[in-house]
Amino acid sequence: QGTEGANRNNKDGKREKQLNLRTFQGILSKLKLKKYRSRKLTLRDLQRISPESLKDWTAQTLGDLPWYFLRKVMALNGTTRNTSLGHGELEDEAVSEDEEELDMEDDFFSLNDPCTSDSLHPLDVLCAVLLCSDSFLQQEILSRMSMCQFALPLLLPALDTPKGTLMLWAMRDIVKKWRPHSLAESRGFREESLVLTAMPTISFVRLGSCSFSKSKLLNEILSPSQQYHDFFIHRDMESGNLPQEIADGLVEISWYFPNGSKNSDLFPEPIAVTNLHGDIESHQLQFSFLMKVSTLMIIFVERLSEREYALLSSLKEAGTKVYFMLSSEAEKSKDMLGFLKKLVLDLKLSKSHLLFKQSTTNQAQLVKKLRSTIGRITKFPYRRVTMEDMAETARELGIQVDEDCEECQSASKCVKEITAEIKDVAKYKREMLRLQGDLGKTVAKVEKELCRIRKPRTAHLEKYESELKEKLVALHKEKNQWDLTDGLVQFISGIACLS
């Protein structure tokens, strides 16, 4: 029976992968991105100037959405993630009252919303664009999204890879600056590469369906008072209520960085927050990954049976602190309470680890309680991981890491060889970048004087200008006598061997 069960699971897995691939190809076809699966979109494609690129236009068809998204994100536009199409508004204006009455009769009981049925979920568009972009364009997209304070894709669903892709290289370019409370008095800052910063990771996941928006609750937790911001896309945003066709299983990540004010900071230290789209039963690989990297996991549960209990009981081996967000129905169901009690014993939880979201629950109080729970994690030496640590965990689970491709590895090798020589930056610049030293400064000074001559009163203008030109020639001769330094040779060789 065990062998038959395993074979059945393998067949189901293969069938699901085939279905996912067909859905993915269908989305690419709708967005007119099929040709970019082999010849990836590049930054140059986006920077090409044409009459179209100069217009401030609205997406009229699904094929416009990728370009609309890319141009908006490059311009750091807050409406970047809106995927609603503009042609509906034009049609609505042209419809007469009589026609509208007829439409009302025909469509009154229709379950489809005519305004959204032709569009796509913003996360579907994002996943499709990223998978059709080369590594440099991916870096640019995620850097710009970070500047807009949008949540970034951490783990792409398994669409063109067996187990999904972790976006490490795509975030290499992002640098963050913050003031932890430990440096508040000295007014100092910390500035560090995002992928190298160790911090607690708080993961939000759900088991089964959820009657309220987990992503919207997350936005409220991360938003300072009276400054609400949509870090994560949720169902109440424009286009956010559409079904996710290929983004189901996507793990998004966002961060909170303090500014050093004990009165206004939500948390005293930086934290990372991840959000899994889709339920953990359907995406057990992503759930396993998050269990291994998370300091704290908050699981939204509205139904609990033997099957769900078996899945959640695996958390006792993870070493992750767990909280459950339960609906008011949980208190009424004897079966659910029974499994809940067993879980509490298995995971050695206290009553404070069970949070109830009832219909009468005050949202502000719930947000305050969750902030307090997260804040306690930052004050103690619990698990802190960098994104590089996450990449190691992903590799152990068989998840592909974007940085492991040959091109990224060769570039990384070149960088390490060059930077390994740099012990003292000032000394390295003097020895390897000689033309930026005193000689370079002298050349710049003479060139500046030639462009805007301020001759001494005693000197003849033409003679003074001639002396400056002779001095410049002599300086250039001195420059040309120097050979390339080892550092520059390494740099040029590295650039020459890359695409």
Secondary structure, DSSP 8 states (H G I E B T S, - for coil): -HHHHHHHHHHHHHHHHHHHHHHHHHHHHHTT-GGGTTS-B-HHHHH---TGGGS-----SGGGHHHHHHHHHHTT-TTTT----SHHHHHHHH--HHHHHHHHHHHTT-SS-TTTTTS--HHHHHHHHHHTB-HHHHHHHHHHHHHTT--EEEEE-SSSSSS-EE-SGGGTT-EEEE--GGGTTTT--EEEEGGG--B-EEEEEEES--SS-HHHHHHHHHS-TT----SS--TTSTTTTS--SS-TT-EEEEEE---S-TTT-S-SS-EEEEEEEEETTT-HHHHHHHHHH-SEEEEEES---HHHHHHHGGGGGTT-EEEEEEEGGGGT-HHHHHHHHHHHHHTT--GGGEEEE-TT--HHHHHHHHHHHHHHHHTTT---B-HHHHHHHHHHTT-EEGGGSHHHHHHHHHHHHHHTT-SSHHHHHHHH-GGGSHHHHHHHHHHHHHHS----TTS-HHHHHHHHHHHHHHHHHHHHTS---HHHHHHHHHHHH--
